[in-house]
Amino acid sequence: MVLDPLERLSFLALLLGQQFPPFEKDPPPKRMPDGTLQSEAMLKAEHKNMLRDAARIQTLAQEVEAELEKNKHHVLSTGLLKKLEEIEKLAKRMRNRHNR
């Protein structure tokens, strides 16, 4: 008969007449003053921020596209580069927020 490590530990404790301390239960979830779960409120706020950032990215992308179509010089303006950097920053923020 082969015992896994937890069974071995339990068997040894039984032989020695000792008991394991009771497992600690997870603390109850934190609630907001209005009764909603804190984690639920945080997820809702993060979702709202994601939607706001996505809308801003979409607006900036449309502005970049319009500028590229009207610009015939094949050179990007500094304003256009700043918009592209902001799109990148917002996308990175969204990705980091998602990975938390």
Sequence and secondary structure as in RCSB ss.txt:
>XXXX:A:sequence
MVLDPLERLSFLALLLGQQFPPFEKDPPPKRMPDGTLQSEAMLKAEHKNMLRDAARIQTLAQEVEAELEKNKHHV
LSTGLLKKLEEIEKLAKRMRNRHNR
>XXXX:A:secstr
    HHHHHHHHHHHHT             B TTS BHHHHHHHHHHHHHHHHHHHHHHHHHHHHHHHHH  SS 
  HHHHHHHHHHHHHHHHHHHHHH 
